[in-house]
Amino acid sequence: MSCKGIGEQFSELADGIDQISDKISTAIDETADSIANELGITAVSYTHLRAHETVLDLVCRLLL
């Protein structure tokens, strides 16, 4: 049986959770990219969206 301190055990657990979280995040990103590609959707920047913003869009955004 291990005699590790609680801090070391917690640190190892946190590292394991970080690794799992990274794998899940990567899988979600890859899945989203795959779906977007199949649908012909391309990402655009926030600046690009703002460049096409109408006065009505601006008013609605400012009211949020």
C-alpha positions in Angstrom: 0.0 0.0 0.0 1.3 3.5 -0.9 2.1 6.0 1.8 1.7 9.1 -0.4 0.5 12.2 1.2 -2.9 13.6 0.4 -1.4 16.5 -1.6 0.5 14.2 -3.9 -2.5 12.0 -4.4 -4.6 15.0 -5.2 -2.0 16.3 -7.6 -1.9 13.0 -9.5 -5.7 12.9 -9.6 -5.8 16.5 -11.0 -3.2 15.6 -13.6 -5.3 12.6 -14.7 -8.4 14.7 -14.9 -6.5 17.3 -17.0 -5.4 14.6 -19.4 -9.0 13.2 -19.8 -10.3 16.7 -20.3 -7.8 17.4 -23.0 -8.8 14.2 -24.8 -12.5 15.0 -24.6 -11.9 18.6 -25.8 -9.9 17.3 -28.8 -12.5 14.8 -29.6 -15.3 17.4 -29.5 -13.2 19.8 -31.7 -12.6 17.1 -34.2 -16.2 16.1 -34.3 -17.4 19.7 -34.7 -14.9 20.2 -37.5 -16.0 17.1 -39.3 -19.7 18.0 -39.0 -19.0 21.6 -40.2 -17.0 20.2 -43.2 -19.8 17.9 -44.2 -22.3 20.8 -44.1 -19.9 23.1 -45.9 -19.7 25.5 -43.0 -16.5 27.6 -42.6 -15.5 29.5 -39.5 -15.2 33.3 -39.6 -13.7 35.7 -37.1 -15.7 38.0 -34.9 -14.2 40.9 -36.8 -15.6 39.5 -40.1 -19.1 39.2 -38.5 -18.9 42.8 -37.2 -17.9 44.0 -40.7 -21.3 42.7 -42.0 -23.3 44.0 -39.0 -26.4 46.1 -39.8 -27.7 49.0 -37.7 -30.5 46.6 -36.4 -27.9 44.0 -35.4 -25.9 46.7 -33.6 -29.0 47.8 -31.6 -29.9 44.3 -30.7 -26.3 43.5 -29.6 -26.1 46.6 -27.5 -29.4 45.8 -25.8 -28.2 42.4 -24.7 
